[in-house]
Amino acid sequence: MADYYPIEQEGQTPVPNTYREGTRFTISSIDRGSGGGRVLVFDSEKDMKPVEDYYRGFSGALYSHVYAEGNVLLQINGELPKAKAEEYDRGLQEVA
């Protein structure tokens, strides 16, 4: 079972703070130290853009899968295989 908690509990991060609310979650197949992902909700696409650009800007070991639907952004650690990350994206598409 995955753990999840509000982003406010993360403390200081370099992620632009333009989101209204967010949830951090773990993925059991990824090393706990590497994390899992985040779901962030924004008031507008304009607010979402800097955060989307931030996560899309990583490559190599810091790479993230990034998906968006409406004003919701899903970021998943790049250690998760793309096919598995796309399963999370399909879930986002169903609920957003």
N, C-alpha and C positions, 0 to 999 in steps of 0.2 A: 504494500500500500504506500502511496506517495504522501509525503508531508507537504503542507502548504501553509502559508502565513501571509498577512498583509505586508506589502512593500514597506510601509512606514517602520516596520521593525528592522529593516536592513541598516538603517543609519545612513551615514554619508556615502554617496556613490557619485561617480562622474557622469551618470546618466542625466540628461537634461530633465529637470523636474517640471515638465509641462503636462503630465498626466493627472487626471482627477482621482483615480484610484488604481490600485494594482495588487496582484497576488503573485507571489513567488512559489514555485512548486519544485519538488524533486522528482527525478525519474529513476526508478530502482535499478535500471540497467546501466546507469551512468554513475561513476564514482561520486560518492557524496561530496567530496571536496570540490568537484567540478560543477556541482549543482544540477539543474534541470532546465527550468525556463521561467518565463514571466508572462502574465497576461496583464496588459495595461489598457485602461479605458481613458479616452480623451474627449474633450468637449467639441473638438473640431479636427478636421484633417490637417489644418494649419498647425495646431498644437502637436499633432502626432508626427509630423514630418521631421523635426530635429532628432527625435528619439529613434525613428525608423532609420534615418541616415547614420546615426551613431552606431547602431547594431549592424547595419549593412556594411559599415566601413571596416569591420574586422576581417582578417584573413588568417590563414595558418592555424595555430593552436587556439586562437581566440575566436575563430569563425563561429557564427551563429546562423541558424535557420531563422528567417524572419518572414512572417505572414501577417497580412492585414485584411480586415473586413470591416467596412464602415469606419467607425472611430475606435476600433479595437485592434491592438497589436499583440501578436504572439511571438515571443522570442524563445528559441530553444537552443541549448548548447550544441555546438557543431559536432560533438563526439557522438551524438545520436545519429545513426544512419538516416540518410535522406528519406528512404521509404517509410521509416517509423515516424519521422518528423511530419511527413505528409499526412499520416493518420491523425495527428493532433490538429493539423490544419483542417482536415475534413470535419473534425469535431467543432472547430471554430466556425466554419461555414454553416454548420447546422444550427448553432445557437445564437450567432450574431445577427 
